[in-house]
Amino acid sequence: MKQFLDLVRTILDTGSWQENRTGVRTISIPGAMMRFDLQEGFPAITTRKLAFKAAVGELVGFLRASRSAAEFRALGCKVWDQNANENAKWLANPYRMGEDDLGDVYGVQWRKWLAYKLLDAAQTGQIEDAQKRGYCIVSALQDEGADKVLLYKAVDQLRQCLDTIISNPSDRRILFHGWNWAQIEEMALPPCHLLYQFLPNKAKREISLCLYIRSNDVGLGIGFNLAEGAALLHLVGRLTGYMPRWFTYFIGDAHIYENHLDMLNEQLKREPFPSPKLVLSDRIPDYAKTDKYEPEWLEKVEPSDFGLVDYEHHAPLTAPMAV
């Protein structure tokens, strides 16, 4: 994880201090990138202990479209507790549905993106096409004096990605994202890791992933996000018959919170260990061996299906999360 330490040094050497919504200052830079060859190892932080079980627990919660901190806790991930129950702005939000509710965060957008079409009632061809694509008519209405038809469906973006990898791997549009402008105000925290693009290479039977993060807490967030993105790529590769290869990680605003400086300066003194390997449980079907497509395993995986082998790390370090 030398790339991680290099990024920390770059931010400390060239960044500038900025205020933000949390009230805790950050030192930040615009634009950063890391790129990992997953055949050389899993991108786990080694200069402190990675909370791997919590990270894959969060990923499983996303795959199940969870919107409750209680559901994440049950999967071994407590990082959503504060955002659900201690964020004053969210506590006063009319869209919050009680204790532990998070709104339509990450996984809801990944698996149940709300999609609407408002079509001219006379355009029967458009309406029929929408219905073939899974849209259902909600109601007829008038809009600016014209007769319209409102249609709706919940889009499973991630499932569509897997379907396309199987049916058309050369497609350059195999992506999903979480930045739904129509629902940003309905979430405890708008998505930070918001755009995922899968890039299969049919000739080599390899699959890569590009992930864009709009805003990244380098001290605490990167470890989680790297682990989740790489684990997701391994899972998608297993279910579609591709070997995980390149994981490219883009950051818009890369920042270090002021109260994380001690933790990161300590990590800069430590020599990284070799990267571990990720092992998926044999119970997850391997399309490359079975030639049987089983995308329903996106919802069936458990945190225990993900394991790290030969993970050496330095002593744990902690720092407060800014909410």
C-alpha positions as CSV (number, residue, x, y, z in Angstrom):
1,M,0.0,0.0,0.0
2,K,2.8,2.4,-0.8
3,Q,0.4,4.3,-3.1
4,F,-1.8,5.1,-0.1
5,L,1.2,6.5,1.9
6,D,2.3,8.5,-1.2
7,L,-1.1,10.1,-1.4
8,V,-1.0,11.0,2.3
9,R,2.4,12.7,1.8
10,T,1.1,14.5,-1.3
11,I,-1.8,15.9,0.6
12,L,0.3,17.0,3.6
13,D,3.0,18.5,1.3
14,T,0.8,20.3,-1.3
15,G,-2.8,20.5,0.2
16,S,-4.5,23.6,1.6
17,W,-6.7,24.0,4.7
18,Q,-10.4,24.2,4.1
19,E,-13.6,24.5,6.1
20,N,-16.5,22.0,5.6
21,R,-19.9,21.0,6.8
22,T,-18.6,18.9,9.7
23,G,-16.9,21.7,11.5
24,V,-13.5,19.9,11.5
25,R,-11.0,21.4,9.2
26,T,-9.4,19.4,6.4
27,I,-6.2,19.7,4.4
28,S,-7.3,18.9,0.8
29,I,-6.1,18.5,-2.8
30,P,-8.3,18.3,-5.9
31,G,-7.9,15.2,-8.0
32,A,-6.0,12.0,-7.1
33,M,-5.7,8.5,-8.4
34,M,-4.5,5.0,-7.4
35,R,-4.3,1.9,-9.6
36,F,-4.0,-1.7,-8.3
37,D,-3.3,-4.9,-10.1
38,L,-5.5,-7.4,-8.2
39,Q,-3.4,-10.3,-9.4
40,E,-0.6,-9.0,-7.3
41,G,-2.7,-8.8,-4.2
42,F,-5.7,-7.3,-2.4
43,P,-5.5,-3.5,-1.7
44,A,-5.8,-3.7,2.1
45,I,-4.3,-1.1,4.3
46,T,-1.3,-2.7,6.2
47,T,0.1,0.3,8.1
48,R,-2.8,-0.2,10.6
49,K,-5.4,-2.9,10.9
50,L,-8.2,-2.8,8.4
51,A,-11.6,-3.4,9.8
52,F,-12.2,-5.9,7.0
53,K,-15.2,-7.6,8.5
54,A,-17.0,-4.3,8.9
55,A,-16.1,-3.3,5.3
56,V,-17.5,-6.5,3.7
57,G,-20.5,-6.2,6.1
58,E,-21.2,-2.8,4.6
59,L,-20.8,-4.1,1.1
60,V,-23.3,-6.9,1.7
61,G,-25.7,-4.3,3.2
62,F,-25.3,-2.3,-0.1
63,L,-26.0,-5.4,-2.2
64,R,-29.2,-6.0,-0.2
65,A,-30.3,-2.4,-0.6
66,S,-30.3,-1.8,3.1
67,R,-31.4,1.6,4.4
68,S,-31.2,0.9,8.2
69,A,-28.2,1.2,10.5
70,A,-29.6,-1.8,12.4
71,E,-29.3,-4.0,9.2
72,F,-25.7,-2.9,8.8
73,R,-25.0,-3.6,12.5
74,A,-26.4,-7.1,12.1
75,L,-23.8,-7.6,9.3
76,G,-21.0,-6.5,11.5
77,C,-20.7,-2.9,10.4
78,K,-21.4,0.0,12.8
79,V,-20.1,2.9,10.8
80,W,-23.6,4.1,9.9
81,D,-24.8,4.4,13.5
82,Q,-23.8,8.1,13.9
83,N,-25.1,9.2,10.6
84,A,-28.4,7.5,11.3
85,N,-28.9,8.7,14.9
86,E,-26.5,11.5,15.8
87,N,-26.5,13.8,12.7
88,A,-28.6,16.8,13.8
89,K,-29.5,17.8,10.2
90,W,-30.7,14.2,9.4
91,L,-32.6,13.9,12.7
92,A,-34.7,17.0,11.7
93,N,-35.2,15.7,8.1
94,P,-38.8,14.9,7.3
95,Y,-37.7,12.0,5.2
96,R,-36.1,10.2,8.2
97,M,-38.4,7.3,9.1
98,G,-37.4,6.9,12.8
99,E,-34.5,5.3,14.7
100,D,-31.7,3.8,12.6
101,D,-33.2,5.0,9.3
102,L,-30.7,6.2,6.7
103,G,-33.0,7.0,3.8
104,D,-32.3,5.7,0.3
105,V,-28.5,5.5,0.6
106,Y,-26.0,3.7,-1.6
107,G,-27.5,0.2,-2.0
108,V,-31.0,1.5,-2.6
109,Q,-29.7,3.4,-5.5
110,W,-27.6,0.5,-6.7
111,R,-30.5,-2.0,-6.7
112,K,-33.8,0.0,-6.7
113,W,-33.1,3.3,-8.5
114,L,-36.5,5.2,-8.9
115,A,-37.1,5.8,-12.6
116,Y,-40.0,7.7,-14.1
117,K,-41.1,8.6,-17.6
118,L,-43.7,11.3,-18.3
119,L,-44.8,10.6,-21.9
120,D,-47.3,12.2,-24.2
121,A,-50.5,10.1,-24.1
122,A,-50.7,10.1,-27.9
123,Q,-47.2,8.5,-28.2
124,T,-48.4,5.0,-28.0
125,G,-45.2,3.6,-29.5
126,Q,-43.1,5.2,-26.7
127,I,-45.5,4.0,-24.0
128,E,-45.4,0.4,-25.4
129,D,-41.6,0.5,-25.6
130,A,-41.4,1.7,-22.0
131,Q,-43.7,-1.1,-20.8
132,K,-41.5,-3.7,-22.6
133,R,-38.6,-2.3,-20.6
134,G,-40.5,-3.0,-17.4
135,Y,-42.2,0.4,-16.7
136,C,-45.7,0.3,-15.3
137,I,-48.3,3.0,-15.9
138,V,-48.9,4.9,-12.7
139,S,-51.5,7.4,-13.8
140,A,-52.8,9.6,-16.5
141,L,-52.5,13.3,-15.9
142,Q,-52.3,16.7,-17.6
143,D,-49.1,18.7,-17.8
144,E,-49.3,22.2,-19.2
145,G,-52.6,21.4,-20.8
146,A,-51.4,18.3,-22.5
147,D,-52.5,14.7,-21.8
148,K,-49.6,12.7,-20.3
149,V,-49.0,9.2,-19.0
150,L,-46.7,8.7,-15.9
151,L,-44.8,5.4,-15.8
152,Y,-42.5,4.0,-13.2
153,K,-40.0,1.2,-12.4
154,A,-37.3,0.4,-9.9
155,V,-34.0,-0.1,-11.8
156,D,-31.5,-2.7,-10.5
157,Q,-28.4,-1.0,-11.9
158,L,-26.0,-3.6,-10.5
159,R,-28.0,-6.6,-11.9
160,Q,-28.1,-4.8,-15.3
161,C,-24.3,-4.5,-15.2
162,L,-23.9,-8.3,-14.6
163,D,-26.5,-9.1,-17.4
164,T,-24.5,-6.9,-19.8
165,I,-21.2,-8.5,-18.9
166,I,-22.7,-11.8,-19.8
167,S,-24.5,-10.7,-23.0
168,N,-22.3,-7.9,-24.3
169,P,-18.9,-7.7,-22.6
170,S,-17.5,-5.3,-25.2
171,D,-20.1,-2.6,-24.1
172,R,-18.4,0.5,-22.7
173,R,-21.5,1.5,-20.7
174,I,-21.4,-1.2,-18.0
175,L,-21.7,1.2,-15.0
176,F,-23.9,2.2,-12.1
177,H,-24.0,5.2,-9.9
178,G,-25.6,6.5,-6.7
179,W,-26.0,10.3,-7.3
180,N,-29.7,10.5,-7.8
181,W,-30.6,14.2,-7.8
182,A,-34.3,13.5,-7.1
183,Q,-33.4,11.8,-3.8
184,I,-30.3,13.5,-2.5
185,E,-32.3,15.3,0.2
186,E,-33.8,12.0,1.3
187,M,-30.5,10.5,2.5
188,A,-28.6,10.7,5.8
189,L,-25.4,11.1,3.7
190,P,-25.2,11.7,-0.1
191,P,-23.0,9.1,-1.7
192,C,-19.2,9.7,-1.8
193,H,-18.3,6.7,-3.9
194,L,-20.8,7.3,-6.6
195,L,-19.7,5.9,-10.0
196,Y,-18.6,2.4,-10.7
197,Q,-17.6,1.2,-14.3
198,F,-16.8,-2.4,-15.1
199,L,-14.5,-3.1,-18.0
200,P,-14.4,-6.8,-19.2
201,N,-11.7,-8.1,-21.5
202,K,-13.3,-11.0,-23.2
203,A,-10.1,-12.1,-24.9
204,K,-8.1,-12.3,-21.6
205,R,-11.2,-13.3,-19.5
206,E,-10.2,-10.4,-17.2
207,I,-12.5,-7.7,-15.7
208,S,-11.4,-4.4,-14.3
209,L,-13.2,-1.6,-12.3
210,C,-12.9,2.1,-12.3
211,L,-14.4,3.8,-9.2
212,Y,-14.9,7.5,-8.8
213,I,-15.2,9.1,-5.3
214,R,-16.4,12.7,-5.2
215,S,-15.1,13.3,-1.7
216,N,-12.8,11.0,0.3
217,D,-11.8,11.0,3.9
218,V,-8.3,9.7,3.4
219,G,-7.7,8.7,7.0
220,L,-10.7,6.5,7.5
221,G,-12.6,6.2,4.3
222,I,-10.0,5.0,1.8
223,G,-9.4,1.7,3.6
224,F,-13.1,0.9,3.6
225,N,-13.7,2.0,0.0
226,L,-10.7,0.2,-1.4
227,A,-11.7,-3.1,0.3
228,E,-15.3,-2.8,-0.8
229,G,-14.5,-1.9,-4.4
230,A,-12.0,-4.7,-4.8
231,A,-14.3,-7.3,-3.0
232,L,-17.2,-6.3,-5.3
233,L,-15.0,-6.7,-8.4
234,H,-14.0,-10.2,-7.2
235,L,-17.6,-11.1,-6.6
236,V,-18.8,-9.8,-10.0
237,G,-15.9,-11.7,-11.6
238,R,-16.9,-14.9,-9.9
239,L,-20.5,-14.6,-11.0
240,T,-19.7,-13.7,-14.6
241,G,-16.6,-15.9,-15.3
242,Y,-13.9,-13.2,-15.3
243,M,-10.6,-12.9,-13.4
244,P,-10.4,-9.6,-11.4
245,R,-7.5,-7.5,-12.8
246,W,-7.2,-3.7,-12.6
247,F,-8.9,-1.6,-9.9
248,T,-8.5,2.2,-10.6
249,Y,-9.5,4.5,-7.9
250,F,-10.3,8.2,-8.7
251,I,-10.9,10.9,-6.0
252,G,-12.4,14.3,-6.6
253,D,-11.7,16.0,-3.2
254,A,-9.0,14.1,-1.4
255,H,-8.8,15.3,2.2
256,I,-7.3,14.6,5.7
257,Y,-9.3,15.8,8.7
258,E,-7.3,17.8,11.2
259,N,-8.0,15.3,14.0
260,H,-6.6,12.4,11.9
261,L,-3.1,13.9,11.5
262,D,-1.6,12.0,14.4
263,M,-2.9,8.7,13.1
264,L,-1.6,9.3,9.6
265,N,1.8,10.6,10.7
266,E,2.2,7.4,12.7
267,Q,1.4,5.4,9.6
268,L,4.0,7.3,7.6
269,K,6.6,5.9,9.9
270,R,5.6,2.3,9.3
271,E,6.8,0.1,6.5
272,P,3.9,-1.5,4.5
273,F,3.6,-5.3,4.5
274,P,3.0,-7.3,1.3
275,S,-0.6,-7.3,0.1
276,P,-2.8,-10.1,1.2
277,K,-5.1,-12.2,-1.0
278,L,-8.8,-12.2,-1.1
279,V,-10.6,-15.6,-1.0
280,L,-14.2,-16.1,-1.8
281,S,-16.2,-18.9,-0.3
282,D,-16.6,-22.0,-2.5
283,R,-20.4,-21.8,-1.9
284,I,-20.5,-18.8,-4.3
285,P,-21.0,-20.3,-7.8
286,D,-18.1,-19.8,-10.2
287,Y,-19.5,-19.2,-13.7
288,A,-16.1,-20.0,-15.3
289,K,-16.5,-23.6,-13.9
290,T,-20.3,-24.1,-14.0
291,D,-21.2,-22.1,-17.1
292,K,-24.4,-21.3,-15.2
293,Y,-25.3,-17.7,-14.6
294,E,-26.6,-17.1,-11.1
295,P,-26.9,-13.3,-10.4
296,E,-29.2,-13.9,-7.5
297,W,-26.1,-14.5,-5.4
298,L,-25.7,-10.7,-5.2
299,E,-28.3,-10.9,-2.5
300,K,-27.3,-14.3,-1.1
301,V,-23.7,-13.6,-0.1
302,E,-22.8,-13.2,3.5
303,P,-19.8,-11.3,5.1
304,S,-18.3,-14.6,6.0
305,D,-18.0,-15.4,2.2
306,F,-15.1,-13.0,2.0
307,G,-11.8,-13.8,3.6
308,L,-8.2,-12.4,3.6
309,V,-5.3,-14.7,3.5
310,D,-1.8,-13.8,4.7
311,Y,-2.9,-10.4,6.0
312,E,0.0,-8.9,8.0
313,H,-0.6,-5.5,9.5
314,H,0.8,-3.0,12.0
315,A,-1.0,-2.3,15.3
316,P,-4.5,-0.8,15.1
317,L,-4.9,3.0,15.1
318,T,-8.1,4.9,15.7
319,A,-9.5,8.4,15.0
320,P,-12.9,10.0,15.3
321,M,-15.2,10.0,12.3
322,A,-16.5,13.4,11.2
323,V,-20.3,13.5,10.8
